[in-house]
Amino acid sequence: MKLAIIGYGKMGHEVERVARERGHEIVSIIDINNRKDFDSKGFMSAEAAIEFSRPDSALKNFKECFDRNMPLVTGTTGVWYKHLDDVRETVINNKLTFFYASNFSIGVNVLFAVNRFLARIMNGLPQYNVEIEEVHHVHKLDSPSGTGITIAEGIINNIDRKRRWVEASGVSSDDLVIHSLRDGETPGIHEIVYESDVDVIRVKHDAKNRSGFALGAVLAAEFIRTKKGFFTMNDMLNL
Ligand SMILES: NC(=O)c1ccc[n+]([C@@H]2O[C@H](COP(=O)([O-])OP(=O)(O)OC[C@H]3O[C@@H](n4cnc5c(N)ncnc54)[C@H](O)[C@@H]3O)[C@@H](O)[C@H]2O)c1
């Protein structure tokens, strides 16, 4: 496939490496200093763009792609999630192609599925409190992580006694606490911890490097090649 990369930081470089390894051609790389290249022949020749930029740049980049009818895969996390419903509406109304994931790792998406399943069981076992712990590198801009929020939503949607996620220690028993730590160059650790007076159940994903995220994003670009619509990892992995 001919692919464009938007955001050429840690993830952009990893996407480039993985995409080339899978036989794809990188026809355009856009970062903050060459945004005029959205109008380049290279960009316009792409069959899909893969975007990993900054939380506050994501929506601008989506618009550049939507205006050019460019299929888009995005992994950028953070503030733009508040506009998710608007983005979905724009995509559907204009018959565009859009794929987003708060985490492209296959393993983390298995964790999401296990999390939902476990939460349904734990809904009937009120002796367990639940908390989430996430650890990332010190350069990460958003907190809690998009993955932490997705895990929290999986719990809140399935456990009646948890109503909202909070970052500090919970003030109310229906708060679900997410502990966010920033440490060195850690690519990403997420852990769901259920605790009662007599035991602790921990379910944990620990990313060894960024390759798994990049591979998931490239697989997503391959997945949307002939499709129109709004897609997530659930569509691709059928978990
Ligand atoms: N969904 C996932 O699986 C996943 C995995 C890892 C990281 N992320 C997220 O991806 C994003 C990027 O992560 P990273 O580690 O590569 O960050 P990074 O800081 O290394 O790279 C971001 C790049 O985006 C560029 N950029 C900033 N504004 C831009 C703009 N307006 N147009 C084009 N490029 C612009 C920066 O110059 C930089 O090169 C973050 O939001 C991070 O949380 C998601």
The ligand as an SDF file (V2000), in Angstrom:
LIG
                    3D

 44 48  0  0  0  0  0  0  0  0999 V2000
   -2.8570    4.4480   20.1460 N   0  0  0  0  0  0  0  0  0  0  0  0
   -1.6860    3.8720   20.4590 C   0  0  0  0  0  0  0  0  0  0  0  0
   -1.5110    2.6460   20.3770 O   0  0  0  0  0  0  0  0  0  0  0  0
   -0.5450    4.7560   20.8800 C   0  0  0  0  0  0  0  0  0  0  0  0
    0.7290    4.2240   21.1500 C   0  0  0  0  0  0  0  0  0  0  0  0
    1.7580    5.0920   21.4580 C   0  0  0  0  0  0  0  0  0  0  0  0
    1.5280    6.4620   21.4940 C   0  0  0  0  0  0  0  0  0  0  0  0
    0.2820    6.9380   21.2560 N   0  0  0  0  0  0  0  0  0  0  0  0
   -0.0200    8.3680   21.2000 C   0  0  0  0  0  0  0  0  0  0  0  0
    0.4540    8.8610   19.9510 O   0  0  0  0  0  0  0  0  0  0  0  0
    0.8050   10.2410   20.0860 C   0  0  0  0  0  0  0  0  0  0  0  0
    2.2310   10.4380   19.5950 C   0  0  0  0  0  0  0  0  0  0  0  0
    3.1330    9.6880   20.4080 O   0  0  0  0  0  0  0  0  0  0  0  0
    4.7230    9.7650   20.1670 P   0  0  0  0  0  0  0  0  0  0  0  0
    5.3140    8.9610   21.2800 O   0  0  0  0  0  0  0  0  0  0  0  0
    5.0490    9.4310   18.7590 O   0  0  0  0  0  0  0  0  0  0  0  0
    4.9880   11.3330   20.4200 O   0  0  0  0  0  0  0  0  0  0  0  0
    6.2050   12.1980   19.9050 P   0  0  0  0  0  0  0  0  0  0  0  0
    6.1950   13.4500   20.7280 O   0  0  0  0  0  0  0  0  0  0  0  0
    7.4480   11.3940   19.8690 O   0  0  0  0  0  0  0  0  0  0  0  0
    5.8200   12.5690   18.3920 O   0  0  0  0  0  0  0  0  0  0  0  0
    4.7970   13.4720   18.0260 C   0  0  0  0  0  0  0  0  0  0  0  0
    5.1720   14.0850   16.6980 C   0  0  0  0  0  0  0  0  0  0  0  0
    4.0700   14.8460   16.2120 O   0  0  0  0  0  0  0  0  0  0  0  0
    4.5890   16.0370   15.6520 C   0  0  0  0  0  0  0  0  0  0  0  0
    3.5630   17.0620   15.5690 N   0  0  0  0  0  0  0  0  0  0  0  0
    3.1560   17.9320   16.5270 C   0  0  0  0  0  0  0  0  0  0  0  0
    2.2210   18.7520   16.0490 N   0  0  0  0  0  0  0  0  0  0  0  0
    2.0140   18.4020   14.7530 C   0  0  0  0  0  0  0  0  0  0  0  0
    1.1770   18.8840   13.7330 C   0  0  0  0  0  0  0  0  0  0  0  0
    0.3560   19.9210   13.9450 N   0  0  0  0  0  0  0  0  0  0  0  0
    1.2140   18.2890   12.5260 N   0  0  0  0  0  0  0  0  0  0  0  0
    2.0550   17.2550   12.3010 C   0  0  0  0  0  0  0  0  0  0  0  0
    2.8970   16.7560   13.2310 N   0  0  0  0  0  0  0  0  0  0  0  0
    2.8760   17.3250   14.4420 C   0  0  0  0  0  0  0  0  0  0  0  0
    5.7490   16.4030   16.5850 C   0  0  0  0  0  0  0  0  0  0  0  0
    6.6370   17.3430   15.9740 O   0  0  0  0  0  0  0  0  0  0  0  0
    6.3740   15.0380   16.8000 C   0  0  0  0  0  0  0  0  0  0  0  0
    7.3400   14.7270   15.8050 O   0  0  0  0  0  0  0  0  0  0  0  0
    0.5590   10.5860   21.5560 C   0  0  0  0  0  0  0  0  0  0  0  0
   -0.7410   11.1250   21.6920 O   0  0  0  0  0  0  0  0  0  0  0  0
    0.6250    9.2250   22.2580 C   0  0  0  0  0  0  0  0  0  0  0  0
   -0.0950    9.1860   23.4630 O   0  0  0  0  0  0  0  0  0  0  0  0
   -0.7420    6.1120   20.9510 C   0  0  0  0  0  0  0  0  0  0  0  0
  1  2  1  0
  2  3  2  0
  2  4  1  0
  4  5  1  0
  4 44  2  0
  5  6  2  0
  6  7  1  0
  7  8  2  0
  8  9  1  0
  8 44  1  0
  9 10  1  0
  9 42  1  0
 10 11  1  0
 11 12  1  0
 11 40  1  0
 12 13  1  0
 13 14  1  0
 14 15  2  0
 14 16  1  0
 14 17  1  0
 17 18  1  0
 18 19  2  0
 18 20  1  0
 18 21  1  0
 21 22  1  0
 22 23  1  0
 23 24  1  0
 23 38  1  0
 24 25  1  0
 25 26  1  0
 25 36  1  0
 26 27  1  0
 26 35  1  0
 27 28  2  0
 28 29  1  0
 29 30  1  0
 29 35  2  0
 30 31  1  0
 30 32  2  0
 32 33  1  0
 33 34  2  0
 34 35  1  0
 36 37  1  0
 36 38  1  0
 38 39  1  0
 40 41  1  0
 40 42  1  0
 42 43  1  0
M  CHG  2   8   1  16  -1
M  END
$$$$
